[in-house]
């Protein structure tokens, strides 16, 4: 499976504890995500809701098991809020509550990554370049989507601001763990595809592109952070 091959290097580098529990949780996550990917182009179904909920929630359990202190609550909370957002977006008519759940996830991620900033003396050239591209992209996307936002203009603007802040803090986190930065950028790409599809026009294979980039993003953020904390 493509997603398994993409995530294998990150997963193999993660210290998953003295038992196989965390590896089984990760396996459930990958399998559920792969099965949902196969079916996400069709109409919503109860099975699809279950598979979608099982994709990211095991990552929250892994984070809660392996981390301690504030990091545990921030990362597990971000992944739990993301799971809630996944389920709400799969249910008809719950786009705004789903947006709110992901807004909470981004705020928790931002708080998590902001904790690394006090130890940074200066950003690398790559980090500065990625930050510049991120801000230009977010501003351009907002301006392009704005005419079609209608009554959702303010909530979407707040959401894009939170997403951009989260991504900027992830990019500025410890440069030894680039998976975190790439995960944040993939999250921005995935959410941008959702915005384009909803407020501009549907994209060919849009559902597959959104889910593929989103799931890899969550794994890079969660497993990248765990690797940094547990092996740093």
C-alpha positions in Angstrom: 0.0 0.0 0.0 1.4 3.4 -1.0 0.7 5.1 2.4 2.4 2.2 4.2 5.6 2.6 2.1 5.6 6.4 2.6 5.2 6.1 6.4 7.5 3.2 6.9 10.7 5.2 7.5 9.0 7.4 10.1 7.3 4.5 11.8 10.4 2.4 11.9 12.3 5.2 13.7 9.7 5.6 16.4 10.4 3.9 19.7 7.0 2.2 20.4 7.6 0.9 23.9 8.4 -2.5 25.4 5.3 -4.2 24.1 3.6 -4.6 20.7 0.6 -2.5 21.7 1.7 0.7 20.0 2.7 -1.2 16.9 -0.7 -2.7 16.7 -2.3 0.7 17.2 -0.2 2.1 14.4 -1.2 -0.9 12.2 -4.9 -0.3 12.9 -4.4 3.4 11.9 -2.7 2.6 8.6 -5.1 -0.2 7.6 -8.2 1.9 8.5 -6.7 4.9 6.6 -6.0 2.7 3.6 -9.5 1.2 3.5 -11.0 4.6 3.8 -8.8 5.9 1.0 -10.2 3.2 -1.3 -13.8 4.2 -0.5 -13.6 7.9 0.1 -14.6 8.8 -3.5 -18.1 7.4 -3.0 -21.0 8.6 -0.9 -20.7 8.8 2.8 -21.6 5.6 4.7 -21.6 4.3 8.3 -18.6 2.1 7.4 -16.7 5.1 6.0 -17.4 7.1 9.2 -16.0 4.2 11.3 -12.9 3.8 9.1 -12.3 7.5 9.2 -12.6 7.6 12.9 -10.1 4.7 13.3 -7.5 6.3 11.1 -6.2 9.1 13.5 -7.6 8.0 16.9 -5.0 5.3 17.4 -2.3 7.9 17.0 -3.9 9.9 19.9 -3.8 6.7 22.0 -0.1 6.2 21.1 0.7 9.8 22.0 -1.1 9.5 25.3 0.7 6.2 26.2 4.2 7.3 25.3 4.4 11.0 26.4 4.2 12.6 29.8 3.2 15.9 31.2 1.9 18.7 29.0 3.1 17.2 25.8 0.9 14.2 26.4 -2.3 16.3 26.7 -1.4 18.7 23.8 -0.5 16.0 21.2 -3.2 13.5 22.2 -5.7 16.3 22.4 -4.8 17.6 18.9 -5.2 14.1 17.5 -8.5 13.5 19.3 -9.9 16.8 18.1 -8.8 15.9 14.6 -10.6 12.6 14.9 -13.8 14.4 15.9 -13.3 16.7 13.0 -12.9 13.8 10.6 -16.1 12.2 11.8 -18.1 15.5 11.7 -16.9 16.3 8.2 -18.1 12.9 7.0 -21.6 13.5 8.3 -23.9 15.7 6.2 -24.5 19.3 7.3 -21.8 19.3 10.0 -19.1 21.3 8.1 -18.9 24.2 10.6 -18.7 22.0 13.7 -16.0 20.0 11.9 -14.2 23.2 11.2 -14.4 24.1 14.9 -13.0 20.7 15.9 -10.0 21.2 13.6 -9.6 24.7 14.8 -9.1 23.3 18.3 -6.7 20.8 16.9 -4.5 23.5 15.3 -4.5 25.6 18.5 -3.3 22.5 20.4 -0.7 21.7 17.8 0.5 25.4 17.9 0.8 25.3 21.7 2.8 22.0 21.4 5.3 23.3 18.8 5.6 26.7 20.4 7.3 25.1 23.3 10.4 24.4 21.1 10.8 28.0 20.1 12.5 29.4 23.2 15.4 27.0 22.6 16.0 28.2 19.0 18.7 30.9 18.6 18.1 31.4 14.9 16.2 29.8 12.0 18.0 28.0 9.3 17.8 29.2 5.7 15.4 26.4 4.8 13.1 27.3 7.7 13.1 31.0 6.7 12.4 30.0 3.0 9.5 27.7 4.1 8.0 30.4 6.3 8.1 32.9 3.5 6.4 30.5 1.1 3.8 29.6 3.7 2.8 33.2 4.4 2.6 34.0 0.6 0.6 30.9 -0.1 -1.9 31.5 2.8 -2.4 35.1 1.8 -2.9 34.2 -1.9 -5.3 31.4 -1.1 -7.4 33.6 1.3 -7.7 36.3 -1.3 -8.7 33.8 -4.0 -11.3 32.0 -1.9 -12.7 35.2 -0.3 -15.4 36.0 -3.0 -17.0 32.6 -2.5 -16.9 32.4 1.2 -20.2 34.3 1.8 -21.4 33.9 5.4 -18.5 31.7 6.3 -15.9 34.4 5.6 -15.1 35.1 9.2 -14.9 31.5 10.5 -12.8 30.5 7.5 -10.5 33.5 8.0 -10.0 32.5 11.7 -9.4 28.9 10.6 -6.8 29.8 8.0 -5.0 32.1 10.5 -4.9 29.2 13.1 -3.7 26.8 10.4 -1.0 29.1 9.2 0.2 29.8 12.8 0.4 26.1 13.5 2.4 25.5 10.4 4.7 28.4 11.0 5.4 27.1 14.6 6.0 23.6 13.2 8.4 24.9 10.6 10.3 26.7 13.3 10.5 23.7 15.6 13.7 21.7 16.0 15.2 21.4 12.5 16.6 18.0 13.4 13.1 16.5 12.9 12.0 17.8 9.5 9.0 15.4 9.5 7.1 17.9 11.7 7.6 20.7 9.3 6.6 18.6 6.2 3.6 17.3 8.1 2.4 20.8 8.8 2.8 21.8 5.2 0.9 18.7 4.0 -1.8 19.7 6.4 -2.0 23.2 4.8 -2.1 21.5 1.4 -4.9 19.1 2.4 -7.1 21.9 4.0 -6.4 24.1 0.9 -7.8 21.4 -1.3 -10.9 21.2 0.8 -11.4 25.0 0.6 -10.9 25.0 -3.2 -13.4 22.1 -3.6 -16.0 23.7 -1.3 -15.7 27.4 -2.2 -14.4 27.3 -5.8 -14.9 24.1 -7.8 -14.5 20.4 -7.3 -11.1 18.9 -8.2 -10.5 15.7 -10.1 -9.8 12.9 -7.6 -10.1 15.6 -4.9 -11.3 13.3 -2.1 -8.3 11.0 -2.6 -5.9 13.9 -2.7 -7.4 15.4 0.4 -7.3 12.2 2.4 -3.9 11.1 1.2 -2.2 14.3 2.1 -4.1 14.7 5.4 -3.3 11.3 6.8 0.4 11.5 5.9 0.4 14.9 7.5 -1.0 13.7 10.7 1.4 10.8 10.9 4.4 13.1 10.2 3.3 15.5 12.9 2.5 12.8 15.5 5.3 10.4 14.8 7.8 13.1 14.1 7.1 14.8 17.4 7.2 11.5 19.3 10.6 10.6 17.7 12.0 14.0 18.7 10.8 13.7 22.3 11.6 10.1 22.9 14.9 9.9 21.0 16.0 13.5 21.2 
